[in-house]
Amino acid sequence: MTHRPALFWFRNDLRLEDNPGLHAACATGAPVIALYILDRAKPHAPGGASLWWLHHSLKNLGEALAKKGITLILKEGNEATTLNDVCKASNASHIFWNRRYAAHDIATDKSLKADLTESGLSVETFNGCLLREPWEVKTKTGGSYHVYTPFWKALRNMGPARPQPLPKIRKVKETTNDVESDRLEDWNLLPENPDWAASFKENWTPGESGARSQLKEFLKGPIDHYARGRDRPDCEYTSRLSPHLAFGEISPVHIWNETQSAMAANSIDANAGEKFLSEIAWREFSYSLLFHYPSLPEEPLRQQFSKFPWRDDPKGLKHWQQGKTGFPIVDAGMRQLWQTGWMHNRVRMIVASFLIKGLLVHWREGEAWFWDTLVDADLANNAASWQWVAGCGADASPYFRIFNPMTQGEKFDPEGKYVRKFIPELAKMPAKYIHSPWKAPQEVLEKAEVTLGKSYPFPILDHSEARIRALDGYQQIKSSPE
């Protein structure tokens, strides 16, 4: 008897271990077909840096699946049309996928499930991306949380939906596959002429194996410094798991359990472990916001900010994007982003505050730039975090909290190591002046071989004046109704 195959649709879950949808497909005992669809026309399609990561992640995934007897089919096109076509061509009887939480994705998935079910196919969906579904973490009155701390406490008490990660799938029955696959190389996901991602491979190992290695290395030692050291961009104390999470190469359940096990065995500092888990929970909070407020990527949660007097400043925006603002900690962050596809979280807050409250440029401009240049671009995190800095989101940083780039640099990069790494033209500046080189005496600048306005720019704004301007803008909307 020939079994009709089960089809698993990969999305942001590019892994074999702890993958509920893939696990369920393999548990049917039928031959399994794996599918990935690239839809460049959908809202919030992957940006340039994400496409670089996607290429390498899919290559890794395809090789891992092949060892289990599963061929990864690649298709480019409209998600709904393509999935229907593959279902017909493969004669699949069961369809599995892990759920998504952006409004347009939910609409697509609901429509597809209804159509496929009506056609006589079995469709099953799972939570493969979060510790808990957004509708599971509720207030005492049954609503969603608007403030992070009580959300974290509620989630902490609940724990993950799965007590233990699901094991890697076993080898399955191979199937005669009549569905043609695109060639990954033909998708042209890697940049050429110029190859602006040339240095990415020096910083990252995309794929499930890379994710597991990254977590293992983090738990070996850096995590013990995490509670205090995570704010120091001049030190390597962050997990750097964010792109692996964004692409689902590792699950938050896996991270949670590994961290908890290490804490129970006293192999890591308990306070550091708790702080790390709370940051994993911030991602969950962002997804809760995205689910309950579908317009999060486009509109401020605090409606009064829709009347904020934003400035149109293409020149200032370009200086910010290129890391040429004249403020070293800001420029170092923007250059780290361009060179590595990633930026330290503390510096993300600094550069976001500079754009929003220094230049008065709309937060959506920064959100769009991060979406295109971050390898860990994540719709929920990106939107929630930009709104947090702008003061217009849930549990937001007050608008009048304006980061001073000089004092932030002095506090979190006291010796200037981070600045020197990404702004080599300031490499010889002494720590005393590296975060405000325009204050340095002429002899200090000459000794450091720095010529302001030539080798490194003068500041593009006066921070004190910009702060007053930002507060004036806030006063204009302060009395507006929410």
Beta strands, then each sheet from edge to edge (+ up, - down):
strand 1: 6-10
strand 2: 32-38
strand 3: 72-76
strand 4: 94-98
strand 5: 122-126
sheet 1: 3+ 2+ 1+ 4+ 5+
end
